[in-house]
């Protein structure tokens, strides 16, 4: 059912826009190609299909990273955004834009500082070899605040005519510049990270238990946690370097899918992929269609995601087994 809903949303996203296309024409074009219609070809492959693909892999990646981090830290209130990774990766990308402007440097700086942010949050939160939810959240707030301040400093010293507008607009999140080259860049990175988390999905069931229980089952906790950290940071850094900072997807969607599929990550991961992808495609379609000027993604994801997450928390109390 989730796959069917995702497919329907994809077709609808390809139809909706300034130039409306019927669902029948979209399906016929995807099947046959209709090379004799150059305008439709340009619209589909130059604008809408790349955006839909980017939205799909972005939503799926952020959702899966949220699921994995929540399992590793043992609570449903964790995501790359809460842990400061998105902010640290955002600072790295802003620094890359300021110093070099070349996309390769933006991606590299985003990846490096994403890892730095995750490591700082994890180190600060540790107290006598234990992790409390409160310490984890506070550590993420501290790390995120520091890197957010550093990003503000980057904006302060940036050229107000050239660098500052691009940094500001980029930080608000947008898929307006999506192209097939972006797809070819993001798909291998996010796809590999998601595949890695998929391959260790049975371990995620174990590491969400207490440390003693996990060790008694023969799981190498350090190795598993390292794999989760690497995969989720790659996802977050790739998304940030390509689309800017997108909030609440990695927090609200895993919580929603856990309510639907339970805590078994063998079912939770595939459902989170489809749910996150569907949600992000809907958000991006609204961003480019609701008003004459495109709405930044971070505005919509916060306005939509925060109330939804608040309602879920009210209903479940933040419990794992809700």
N, C-alpha and C positions, 0 to 999 in steps of 0.2 A: 504493500500500500504506500509506504513512504517513497519508494522508487517511482511509482506512478504519479504521486503528487509532485515530486521533483521534476519529472518530465513535463507535466502540465505547466508548471511555473516557468520552465525553460522556454517552452513554446510561446507562452504569454509574453515573456520578456523580449523575445525576438519580434513579437508583433507590435508591442507598445513603443511609442516614441512620437517625435514631431511628425514623422511620416508613418502613418499607421498602415500595417500590412495585415491582411487576413490570415487566420491560422491555416487555412487551406493552402494559400500561396507559400507560406513559410514551409509547410510540410512538403509540398511539391518541390520547392527549390532545394531543400535539404536532401531529398531523394534523387532528384534528376539533375540539379545544378543550374538549369536554365541559363546557359551561357549567353543566350541571345538577349538577355535583359541586363545591360551593363550597369544601370542605376541600382537595380536590386542587388547585383553582385557587389558593387562598391559599398552599399549600405550594410549588407550582411557581413561581409568579410573585413571591411574597413572599420566598422564601428561596433555592431551589435554582437556578433559571434565572439570576438575577442573579449569584450566586456563580460559577457555571460560566462565564458570559460574562466576568466580571472576571478569573477565573483564566486564561482563554484569552488575553485581551489582555495581561495582565501577563506571563505566561510567554513569549508571542510577542515582546512588546516588549523584555524583558530579554535574550532570546536573540539577537534581531536586533541590538540595541545592542552586545552582546558581539562578534558577528561583525564589525560595522563598525569597532569600536575596534581589534580585533586586526588587521584589514587596514590601518588607518591607521598604527598604530604598528609594524607589521611583526613582531609576535610573538604566539603563541597563549596568553600568560599574562596578558592584559589584560582588564579588565572595568570597569564603572562602580564596582563594589565595591572592586576592587584600587586603582583610581585615586583613591579618596577621594570620588567624587561622591556615592555613597549616604550616606556619613557627613555630608558638608556639607549635602546636601539634608535629611537627618534633623535636623541642628541647626536649619536654617531652619524646618522644620515644628514642632519642639519650641518654638522661640522664638515662633512664631505661636500655638501653643496657650497658652503662658504669658501672652502679652500680650493676645491678643484672643479666642481660642477659636473665632472664626468660621471656617468652612471656607475661605472665599475668601482670608483672610489666611494660613492655613496653606499653601494651595497656592502663593500668591504668594511667600511667604518661602522655601518649599522650592525653587521654581524659581530664584529669585535666587541663593541660596547654592549650589545645584547648579552653576550656571555659575561661580561664584567658585571652588569646589573644583576643577573641571576646569581652569580657567585657571591656578590656582596650581600644580597638578601638572605641567602642560605647561611652565610657565615655569621651575620648579625643575629639571626633568629635562633642559632644553636646556643643552648644553655645546659651544661652538664649532660651532653649527648642526647638531649631530648628536644623535640620541637613542639611548642604549644601554638595553638591557632592564633592566640593573641600576639605572641612574639612574632609569628610569621607575618601577620597582617601589618603590624606596626613596622617591622623591618621593611616590608614592601613600600609602605607609605614613606618611610625615611629615604630609601633609595630613589623612589620615584620623584619625591620632592626635590632631592639634590639634582637629579638629572634634568628635571623640569626647569629648575632655576638656571642650570647651565645652558639649557636651550634658550631660555629668555635672554641670557647674556649674549649668546650667538646672534639672536635677533637684534639685540641692542647695538652691536658693533657692525652688523651687516650693512652693506650698501642699500640705502632706502629705495633706490630706483631700480636696481637690478636683482640683488640677492634676496632682500627682505621679502618682497612680494612672493617670490617662488617658495621660500622657506615657509612663510605663513600659510599660504594656500596648500602646500604639500602636507603640513602638519595637521590640517583639518581633515585630511583624508579625501581622496577622490580617485575614481577609475576612468576619468575623462581621457587620459592619454593612453589608454590600453590599446595594444596592438598585438599582432601575432608574435612579434619579437619579444614582447613582455611575457607572452604565454610560453615561448620557448625557453625563456630565462627562469620563470617561476615554477613551471611544471616539474622539471627534474628535481629541483631542490625541495619543494614542498611535497611532491609525490614520494620522493625517497624517504623523507622524514616520516610521513604518514605510514608508508609501508613498514618502516622500522618499528613504529609503535604497534602496527597491526601484528607483526611477527611476534612481539613480546606481550600480546594482549593477555595471555594466560598468566604472565608474571604480574601484570597490573592487579589481578585479583588477589595475589599473594602479598604484594608490598603494601596494599591498603590495610593489611592486618598489622598487629603489633610486631615489633622488630624480632622478638623472641620466637613468635609463631612463624614468621617468614623464614628465619634461619633454620628452624626445625624442619622445614619443608625442603631444605637444600637449595634455597635461592641465594645467589650472590647479590646481596643488596647494593653494595657499592657499584658493581658493574651495571646493574639494572637502573639505578638512579642516575648514573652517568649517561646511559643511553637516553633516558627520558629527558635529562637536561639538555643534551646535545640536540635531540630531535625537536623539542619544543622551542629552543632558542633559534634554531635554523628557521623554523616556521615563522616565529614572531619577527625575526630580523628581515626575512625575505618579504613578508607582508608590509612591514613598515617602510622598507627601502623602495617598495613598488607603489604602495597605496597610501602611505602615511599611517598615523595612529588610529586604529579602529577599536573602540572600547565595547565592553559588555558581551561581545559574541562568545569569547572564550569563557565567560562566567555564567551567563544566563542559559545558553543552549545546552551545555552539559548537564546543568541542573534539571532542565526540562526533559531531556532524553533519559536521565536517570529515573525520573518519575514515571516515564512510559515503559522503559525496558528493564528497570531494576539495576542491580549493581554488578551483574556478570558482564565483564568487558568484552566477552566474545559476541554478545548481542549489542552491548552499549556502543562500541566503537563504530560498527557500520551504520547504526541508526544516527549517531552523532554526525557522521560524515554527511549523510543525506539531509538531516535537519539543518545543520549549519550552512550547507550549500544553498538549500532552499531559502533560508532566512536572508542570506546575504544577497542572493539574486533579487529577492523582493525589495530589499532596502535600496540596492543600486538602481533598480528600475524606477522606484519612487523618486530617488535623488535626481534622476535626469528627466523625469516626466511631470512632476507635480507643479513646477514653476518654470518661468521662462529662463531664469538663470539656474544652473545646476546647484543643488544643495549639497554641502560637504557631508561626507558619510558619517563623520564623528557626531554631527548634530543629530542625525536621524537614529543612529544606533543607540545613542544615549537617551533620546526622547522616547524611543520605543522600548529599548532593552531594559532601562531602569524601572519603569512601572511594571513591566512583565515580571522582572526578577523580584520586585517587592511583593507582588501578589503571590508568587510561588513561595517566597519565604514565609509570608503570612499563613499560607496553607500548610506548609510542611514543617515549619520551624527550623529549616536548615538540616533536617534529618537525612541521613544516607538512605534509609529504607522507606522513604515516603512513597 
